[in-house]
């Protein structure tokens, strides 16, 4: 994707994140997560770290609104998040210049209902977007995309 094509995209939401994937090993991802309120990327290895970092951002922004409180194994619920005043330090264009070695995904979580996420993910390298109904479905979408990239790369190097 050219620089001009990337500039035609937008994050469009205060809670939009850019997931730059540098390594993929059969379901384990590694790279950096970027959002508009921090200049440096957040290193991650595994989806758990991605979800935790994104949840921390959403909770600090108070957006999207969390439909259900967190709870523990005993059934006790917790609502201890405080909305923070956060200043945006990266523009959409700056975020869209971030790029993973293997793949770059823009994730826009529109709702947090039923203790999960609903939103839209865009795979920038192919300019393809799809809506997801849960965090698990988002993970499956990213994995399937990266499996395809991996197969394509292996085919190119053998032929």
C-alpha positions in Angstrom: 0.0 0.0 0.0 1.4 3.4 -1.0 1.7 6.4 1.3 -1.1 8.1 -0.6 -3.4 5.1 -0.1 -2.6 5.0 3.6 -3.5 8.8 3.8 -6.9 8.0 2.5 -7.7 5.9 5.5 -8.6 7.3 8.9 -8.8 6.0 12.4 -12.0 8.0 13.0 -12.6 7.2 16.7 -10.8 8.4 19.8 -10.3 4.8 20.8 -9.0 3.5 17.5 -5.8 1.5 17.7 -3.2 0.4 15.1 -1.8 -3.1 15.6 1.6 -3.6 13.9 2.5 -7.2 13.7 6.2 -8.0 13.2 6.2 -11.7 14.0 3.6 -14.5 13.7 4.2 -18.0 14.8 1.1 -20.2 14.4 -1.3 -18.1 16.6 1.2 -16.1 18.6 1.6 -12.5 17.5 4.3 -10.1 18.4 4.7 -6.4 17.6 3.5 -3.0 18.8 0.1 -1.4 19.5 -0.3 2.3 18.9 -3.1 4.8 19.8 -3.4 8.5 19.6 -2.6 9.2 23.3 0.9 7.9 23.5 3.9 8.6 21.2 5.6 5.2 21.8 4.1 1.9 20.8 3.1 -0.7 23.4 5.1 -3.9 22.8 3.1 -7.0 22.9 3.6 -10.8 22.6 0.3 -12.6 22.4 -3.3 -11.5 22.1 -3.7 -11.3 25.9 -1.4 -8.3 26.0 -3.2 -6.6 23.1 -6.6 -7.0 24.8 -5.3 -5.8 28.1 -3.6 -2.7 26.7 -6.7 -1.8 24.6 -9.0 -2.4 27.6 -6.9 0.0 29.7 -7.2 2.6 27.0 -10.9 2.2 26.7 -11.4 2.3 30.4 -9.3 5.5 30.7 -11.2 7.2 27.9 -14.6 5.9 29.2 -15.3 5.0 25.6 -16.8 2.8 24.4 -19.0 2.5 27.5 -18.5 -0.8 29.2 -21.9 -2.5 29.2 -21.1 -4.8 32.1 -18.8 -4.5 35.1 -15.9 -6.8 35.6 -16.4 -9.7 38.0 -14.4 -12.3 39.8 -14.7 -16.0 40.2 -17.0 -15.5 43.2 -19.5 -13.4 41.2 -18.5 -10.1 42.8 -18.6 -7.2 40.3 -16.1 -4.4 40.2 -16.5 -0.9 38.6 -13.3 0.8 39.7 -12.2 2.5 36.5 -11.9 6.2 36.4 -12.1 8.2 33.3 -8.9 10.2 32.7 -8.3 13.4 30.9 -6.1 12.3 28.0 -4.5 14.6 25.4 -4.1 13.3 21.9 -0.4 13.3 20.8 -0.6 11.4 17.5 -2.8 12.4 14.6 -4.6 9.8 12.4 -2.0 10.3 9.7 0.9 9.7 12.1 -0.9 6.5 13.4 -1.4 5.3 9.8 2.3 5.6 9.0 3.0 2.9 11.6 3.6 -0.4 9.9 4.2 -4.0 11.0 6.7 -6.2 9.2 4.0 -8.8 8.6 0.7 -6.9 8.9 -1.0 -3.8 10.0 -4.5 -3.7 11.4 -6.7 -0.7 12.4 -9.1 -1.8 15.1 -12.1 0.4 15.9 -14.1 -1.0 18.9 -17.5 0.6 18.7 -19.2 -1.2 21.6 -18.3 -3.2 24.6 -21.4 -5.2 25.3 -21.9 -8.7 26.7 -18.4 -8.5 28.2 -16.7 -8.4 24.8 -16.0 -6.1 21.9 -17.9 -5.3 18.8 -16.4 -3.2 16.0 -14.5 -3.1 12.7 -11.0 -4.2 11.8 -9.2 -3.1 8.6 -6.2 -5.0 7.2 -4.3 -2.1 5.7 -2.0 -4.1 3.3 -5.0 -5.2 1.3 -7.4 -2.4 2.3 -10.0 -4.9 3.5 -12.4 -4.3 6.4 -14.7 -6.6 8.3 -17.0 -6.2 11.3 -16.5 -8.4 14.3 -18.9 -9.4 17.1 -16.5 -10.4 19.8 -12.9 -10.2 20.9 -12.6 -13.9 20.1 -13.9 -13.3 16.6 -11.4 -10.5 16.1 -8.6 -12.8 17.1 -9.8 -15.4 14.6 -10.0 -12.8 11.8 -6.5 -11.6 12.5 -5.1 -15.2 12.7 -6.8 -16.2 9.4 -5.4 -13.1 7.7 -1.9 -13.8 9.0 -2.2 -17.5 8.1 -3.0 -16.4 4.5 0.0 -14.0 4.5 2.3 -16.8 5.8 1.1 -19.3 3.1 1.5 -16.7 0.4 5.0 -15.9 1.6 6.0 -19.6 1.7 4.6 -20.1 -1.8 6.5 -17.2 -3.2 9.8 -18.3 -1.7 9.4 -21.9 -3.0 8.4 -21.1 -6.6 
